[in-house]
Amino acid sequence: MSRRLPPLNALRVFEAAARAESFSLAADELCVTHGAVSRQVRQLEDWLGLDLFERRGRRVVLTASGRAYLSEVSAALDRIALATSEQLRATRAQIVRVNAPTTFALRWLLPQLSSFQLTNPAVEVRLTTSDEPIEKLGDDCDVAIRGSEQKSAGYAVAEFLSEVRLPVCSPRVLETHPIHRVADLTHHTLLHTATYPGLWAEWLAASGHPGLAPRHSQQLDHFYLTLQAAIDGLGIAMGPTALVALDVKEGRLVFPFDGPALPAWRYCSYVRDARLDDPAINIFLAWLRDLGHRFSHHA
């Protein structure tokens, strides 16, 4: 059924005039003339067949009908304003929920997100961290990032970043005991991560020094702690090139050797097939691909 509505512009003018009980103040608020307010109010009164104001010389006072009508009209306009505000906010700030491993999020994704937000202010990235299988994330995630390809039905998978592992350390470490060849590691502390216990043994074997004994070895339980320990000068870590790229660029870390390079992670994005047409998700994925291409290394 069609709604029987009065002239909507006249309603807006009436509400402003009724709140102030002044045609002049309403005219100032709406940036129109006093006469325009008077004409709009008279048009509404004629349409309703009611007197909404009593004219007392240059003053106006709401009638009982006018006060009752103001209460309903103000509430309706407030609801319209709130609905409009919420719709504009939803349109202007499209949300993309991203889930990534903790070390990757801390060492690579977060430092880059400011550049994404500057170029895409209408898209808000909400980042959470975990290593759970993709299927367990459910509908709480729009884009998942994992460091190895998982076979997940119903998801579009795309590799966007590859990296290798090389020894990495603070420049301060080399000031005390410079490194010119692998044998010089006998003067240094090698940093190990509990979840990747064989990395140094694998690298030393690849370099032709499988039996090398360092001065010390130190193990930490999380990989991001191992990288932070290297930055703080506690020893030499096996660093994934993408995750330490900014630290190397800014001089906090250096690569004492050019090789051999061990293969590391190949990072992939996962998006449900049903969400592939989402514009905000595709903006984020395109940015992720472009950025990953600049950081990628291959063994």
N, C-alpha and C positions, 0 to 999 in steps of 0.2 A: 504494500500500500504506500502511496506517496505521502510524504509528510506535508502538513499545512504549516508553513513557516512564515513568520513576518519578514520584512526586509532586513537582511542580516547586518548591513551597514548601519541601519537605524538602531538596531539592537545594541551595537557596539557604542554608538554615540549616546544612547539613553543610559547605558551602564556607567559611562564616564561622568555624565552630567548628574546622575543620581548619586553616585558615590560622593561627589563634591557638593551636591545641591547648589550647583552654579553652572550656568551655561558658559560663562566667561572662562572659568577654570578648565572646563571640559574642552573648550576651543583651544586653549593653550596646550593642553595635554595631547590633543589629536592634531595640532598644527593646522587648524581650519579657522574660519571666522565664526563669530558669535551667531551671525545670521544662519550659517550652515547648520550649526547645532540646533538652533530653534526649528528650522525647517525639518530636519531629520526626526526630531522628537514629535513634532506635530504630525508627520507622516505616520509614525508608529501609533500615536494615539488614535488617529483616524482609522487605521487598519484594525486596531483592537476595539474601537468604539468605547474607549475609556479615557478619562483624564488621569494622567500619571503625575502631573505637577499642578500645584496651585500657583498662579502668577500673582505676585504681590509687588506691583511696581517693577523695580529692577531686580527683585529677588524671586526665586522659585523655591517651593517647598513640596516635597513628595506627598502625594495623597496616600491614603491607606492602601489603595490598589497599587500605587506606584511602589510602596515599600515591599509589599508581598511579591510583586513582579521582579523587583531588583534582587531579592534573595535568590530566586530561582535562576534568573539570567546570569548573575555573578557566578553561581556554582557551575552552571553549564559552560560559561566562558573559561573558567578555571580548568575544567576538565579538558576542554579543547586545547588550551595552552599547554597543559601537562602532557597530553598525548602527542602534541606536535613536537615538544621538546625531546621526549623520549625517542620519537621516530628519527629526528634529526641526529640525536646522539648515536643511535644505532647505525645510521647511514654513514656518519662521519668516522666512526671508530669501529671498523670491522675487525673482529677478533680472530686470530689464528693461534690455536693451542698447540704448542710444540713440546715434544718429550724427547730428551736426549740423555746419553750417559753423562754422569757427573763430571768426569775429567774433561771430556770433550766440551761440555757446556761452559765450564770455568775457563779452560785454556784457549778455546777457539771461537765458540759461538758468541758468548757474551761480549768479548771485546769488539766484535764486529757489528753488534746489533744497533749501536748508535747510528752507524752509517745507513742502515736499513730504515730506521725511523725517520731520519732526516729527509730521505728521498721518498718515503711512503708514509706520510703523517696520518693517513686515513686508516692504516692497518696497525692494530695493536697486537704484538706478539706476547703471548703468555707462556713462559718457559717453566717446565717441570723436568725433574731428572729421575731416571731409573734405568735399570738394565733388564727389566721384565720382558718376556716374549711379547711380540706385537699384539697377539690375540688377547692378551690380558688387559691391554689398555682400554679396549672398548670404545665407547662414544665420547670419552673424556679427552680424546686426543685427535687433532686434525692432521698433524704431520709428526710422524715418529722418525727418529734418526738412530741408526744402529751401526756399529763398526764392522759388521759382517753381514753378508746377505742371508736373510731368513726366507724360507719358502712359506709364504702366507697367502692362502686363497682369499680372493676378494680385495687384494691390495695391489696398487701399482707401485712397482719398485724401480728406483733410479739411482745409480751410483753418481755421486757428485764430487767425491774427494778421495784421493789415494795418497799414501805417505809411506816413507821408509824410516827405519831406525838407525841412528848413528850416535856414537858417544857425544855427550854434550856436558859442558861445565861452565862455571863462572870464569871470566878472564883472570880474576884474582888468584885462582888455583894455579894457573900457569905462570904467574909471576914468581912463585916460590920454587916450583919444579917444572920447568918448561918441558913440553912434549914434542919430540921430533920424530919418534918412531914408537911402535907398539910396546917395545921393551921398556920404555920410560914409564909405563903404567905401574911398574913395580914400586914407584915412589908415591903412589896415590891411593886414595880410598875409592873403592868402587861401590856405588849405591845400587841396591837391589830392591825390587818390589815383590812382596809375598805372592801376589797373584800372577807374576811373570818371573818365576825363579830361575829359569834357564837362559835368559837373554844374554847375559855376559858370557856364559860358557859357549853359547852359539856364536857370538860375535868373535870371541877369541879364537875359536876353532876356524872360523872363516878367514881370519886374518893370518893364520899359520902359526899361532901361539897358544895351542890348546892347554898347555900346562902352566901358563903364566900365573904367578902368585902376586897379588897386589900387596901393598903395605898393610891395608885394612880393608875389610868389607863391612858394610852396614845395610841392614834390611829395614824397610818401612812397609806398613801394611796397605797403604793406598798409593796408587800411581801418582796422584796429584801431590802427595807429600814428598815423593821421591824427586819430582821435578822442582818443587820448592826448595828442597834440600840442596839440589844442584845450584840453583840461583843463589842460595845463601852461602855457597862455598864449602859445603860439607864434603863434597866429593864429586865423582863423575858418574853420570847416569846414562842409560840408553834412552835417548830422546826421540820420540816420533816427530818427524820434521814439521808437520803441519801444526802440531800442538805447541811447538817451541818457536815457531817462525817469528812471532812478534817480539819475543824475548831476544832472539838473535838479532833482529833488525834494530832493536833499541839498545843493544850492547850488554844486556844482562847475562847472556849465554853466548858461547862460541862452540863451533865444531872443531875439536883438535885434529880430526882425521877426515879425509874426503871419502873414505870407504874402508872396508866393504860395507855396503848398506844392506841391512836385513829388511825383508818385506814386513810391513806393519798392516794397519787396518785399511780397508776400502770402505768408506762410509757411504751409506745408502739412505735415501728418504723413502718413507712408506706412507701412502695415502689411500684411504678406502676408495674403491672404484666409484662409489656413489657420490664422492665429494670432488671428483676430478674437474667438474665444471665450475667450482667455486672461484670467483675472480680473485679474492684475497689470498686464497691458498696458492693459486697459480702465480701471483705476484711474488709471494715468498719463495716458492720453488725456483722461479727464474733467477731471483737474487742468489739463492743458495748455489745453483749451478754455476753462475758466473764467478762467484767468489771462490768456490771450490776449484775451479779450473786454474785460478791464479796461484793457489796454494799447493796444487798436487805435485807429487814426486813419484816416480816409478822405479822399482828395483831393477 
